[in-house]
């Protein structure tokens, strides 16, 4: 994909399977000065108490509200990822609202003069949103390592971790859509080094002479 015009931000679409290490990559790119649009954060915002999406989900999935009216995320995840139909029901409520908020943030980035935007979107490929980015960056991590990380760092049991991975598209389809693939099969330092090299290459292509760091 070709870079955007100089009047608009260059948009990196960051994606990868659950437990792949996208958050680490996104954090590094923010350190390098990118404007971050985090779909997971948006997804959390839209189901806060008082939001219409929370009420709709409570009608579709039983017992997902805590006593104080907040969302029991673990219970929603358990039910929503149990079957493809349940996952589709979750997505039907959340995806339109996520898209609307995402559009607002893209407009904000442009108003603020951001030159590089990172769109951290787990379902970038599944939702057919690659057209809205200039470069698709996929974080690629072996499934067994993803399961290990989900169990250790997110407290999931192995069965739940594998079920969540299975609910997403396969590795081959994800890699086929990538402009750049970052391997996260090694150490964190190795991953961060790969992120820095990738960003330096992007910066050299889109903003020659901008220096080693980019600030929005």
Phi, psi and omega in degrees: 000148184268153179297154176289167174294162185294341182282343183240156177296149168276125189253121175263121175269108183263125181211174183158163181291164178303135181079011183277339182108020180301321183297322178296317179295314181299317181299321179293319180293326175294319176301328179278359172108010182281153173274122185260131168244110188254108183297326179294320177296319178298318180299326177288321181299320188285351178246024173287157180307135181094347179278141181303326182298324181295318179296319179295318180295323180295334176284326184274329183236123185279141172072027182262000180259137173286171182299331181270006177089358177278165182281131170274094188296323180295319180290319176299315180298319180301316181284317188289333180261009182287325180217158176301325180294320179292321177297318179296323179295319176299312183296326181296329179278316190272323188299315179300321180289324176296318180298317181297315179293324178298317178301320178299319182288325174299318178295321178297316180301319180292318179299323183278358177078022177299137179263330177230125178246135172256116177260097182275103190223103181303325184257029181305315183280313181302322183272003179065037183258010180295338181293339184269000179243162180266339184207126180264118179250117182252128173268119188250121182224134178304144184302317182298323178290323176297316178300314180302317181291321179295323179290316185285318190259337181248355176076017178281154169276164188298320181298315179296318180299315181292326178294319179294320178297317181294335181286347181261170179294161182282166183299317184299317180293321179295315181293327180295333181270354188279142165271325176222139176244126175255120178280133175238047179264356183244219184278165176296320179299320179296319178297313181296324176297321177294322178297314181298317179297316178301312183293321177300319178295316179297316181297320179295326180284319190264331182221069180304136179082006182281349181094181185281338177244153180238132177237133179281000000 
